[in-house]
Amino acid sequence: MSAAPLLEAEGLSLRFGAIPALDRVSLAVWPGEVVAIVGESGSGKTTLLRVLSGLARPQAGRVLYRDPAGEAREVHGMGEAALRRLHRSDWGFVHQNPRDGLRMGVSAGGNVGERLMAAGARHYGAIRAQAAAWLRRVEIDPARMDDPPAKFSGGMQQRLQIARTLVTHPRLVFMDEPTGGLDVSVQARLLDLIRALVADLGLAVLLVTHDIAAARLLAHRLLVMRHGRVVEEGLTDRVLDDPQHPYTQLLVSSVLAA
Amino acid sequence: MSAAPGYNFAYLDENTKRMIRRALLKAVAIPGHQVPFGSREMPLPYGWGTGGIQVTASVIGPDDTLKVIDQGADDTTNAVSIRRFFARVAGVATTERTAEATIIQTRHRIPETPLREGQILVYQVPMPEPLFRLEPRVAETRRMHALADYGLMQVKLYEDIARHGHIAISYNYPVMVNGRYLMAPSPIPAFDNPKMHRMPALQLFGAGREKRLYAVPPYTEVRSLDFEDHPFRPPRAEAACALCGSRESYLDEVVTDDRGGRMFLCSDTDWCRQRREAAG
């Protein structure tokens, strides 16, 4: 890990009417690090992810992103064109519902190739070869490359979304409940896959989840959110094995042991 | 010939013509960019060339010579009635010869005779938005144009090759204008796309129902989208014209009986006639 954080947020606040969705949240993500944000529904996790990725604007605070040249840039001050460029090259976003991240009418190969083509790839054979390689990597049979994702199972759709996101080798990936809505055995395989890919590619990941087990498996560091505030943060094992805040203790103790 | 009394010159009132000319100037200044304009009701139905006829009415002058073609032909209903319309309301000279015309209004074709400087080609456009089958939200297509975010169009071409083995777009084939804007060339055959590239004549596009104008100034780069390993190839029927024997022109297929009989003819009637006259 290098000395400078990849993404740095200071004092983010956002209220929806009387409800504080974010209350002075600060965090940093270093290159190659997986940070999980856990908390119950409505604690502001998804809002935080949207603000950090520039999809929503905070009422106070700022988010800095260090680009490959090493220059820190303010995410909400860079303009729509630059933000879009960032989203389709340096960043990736994995949605909870694969339908939000995929084009359901376009074949699996086209879905993976879209980011390459948006980045300027214009060689059909090369795009196809790269798409096939990525499908293989996320354990989808390349023979199904020309099928639309609508014909895939939920787990396959989620793996396809991950392939589509990672094909341009982003440095930072936002994941919003990537295992939500999948049954447990499929979840386990997906988590395994994400863990292997993250380690292989040296990705920095900001993971939002309410699944403590998923967080323990993937994350290096953990932030616990409640009512829009970060109540506890630290190394994953430390937070989960020795929770200090009463809410974290409640959260950890409410996980069912199989 | 003089104009019929009771109409302003070229049918539209002067303020409307000025508004359209302003939009056209903007369109010429930003090649390929769609400029909104206040499209008027015209005495013909939408889809018959209301956009093209308003553009022609705004740029035509008493000294102009007008040619109107529909699918390449000068003698089809739409072409005849628009030509007669301008002869009546503007009193301008009309012609069927491409070389003699100063303004050519067209639907579905570019004349085979190369156009020269000083000529204006006016296209009738049913749908100006090249992304409309791919992205249903108009606001989003605008944003895509603004950010030159055209990966989606390339995805459509990719899908065509994956499904059919080649790019299966035979008309309204998308082009990049001046390396910046993605543009629908109106439903001309892909065969005509190369003619738009660095054309010496001014090309104006009018979409009446969608209320958009756009333009390609003379000598502007117009490139058909493709892949490096699947380059753009203008499609053409493998035949010669039954009348003039041309193997270079764009051909219409005409069914002659119910036993499979067919013949191919030049779709550009003026060009076909010229060739037959030259051959004697």
Chai-1 contact restraints between the chains, C-beta under 6 A:
chainA,res_idxA,chainB,res_idxB,connection_type,confidence,min_distance_angstrom,max_distance_angstrom,comment,restraint_id
A,A81,B,L147,contact,1.0,0.0,6.0,A-B,restraint_1
A,R84,B,L147,contact,1.0,0.0,6.0,A-B,restraint_2
A,V106,B,V155,contact,1.0,0.0,6.0,A-B,restraint_3
A,S107,B,A162,contact,1.0,0.0,6.0,A-B,restraint_4
A,G110,B,V155,contact,1.0,0.0,6.0,A-B,restraint_5
A,G110,B,Y158,contact,1.0,0.0,6.0,A-B,restraint_6
A,G110,B,E159,contact,1.0,0.0,6.0,A-B,restraint_7
A,G113,B,Y158,contact,1.0,0.0,6.0,A-B,restraint_8
A,E114,B,G151,contact,1.0,0.0,6.0,A-B,restraint_9
A,E114,B,V155,contact,1.0,0.0,6.0,A-B,restraint_10
A,M117,B,G151,contact,1.0,0.0,6.0,A-B,restraint_11
A,M117,B,Q154,contact,1.0,0.0,6.0,A-B,restraint_12
A,A118,B,G151,contact,1.0,0.0,6.0,A-B,restraint_13
A,R122,B,F227,contact,1.0,0.0,6.0,A-B,restraint_14
A,R122,B,E228,contact,1.0,0.0,6.0,A-B,restraint_15
A,H123,B,E228,contact,1.0,0.0,6.0,A-B,restraint_16
A,H123,B,D229,contact,1.0,0.0,6.0,A-B,restraint_17
A,Y124,B,I161,contact,1.0,0.0,6.0,A-B,restraint_18
A,Y124,B,F227,contact,1.0,0.0,6.0,A-B,restraint_19
A,Y124,B,D229,contact,1.0,0.0,6.0,A-B,restraint_20
A,Y124,B,H230,contact,1.0,0.0,6.0,A-B,restraint_21
A,G125,B,D229,contact,1.0,0.0,6.0,A-B,restraint_22
A,D146,B,A162,contact,1.0,0.0,6.0,A-B,restraint_23
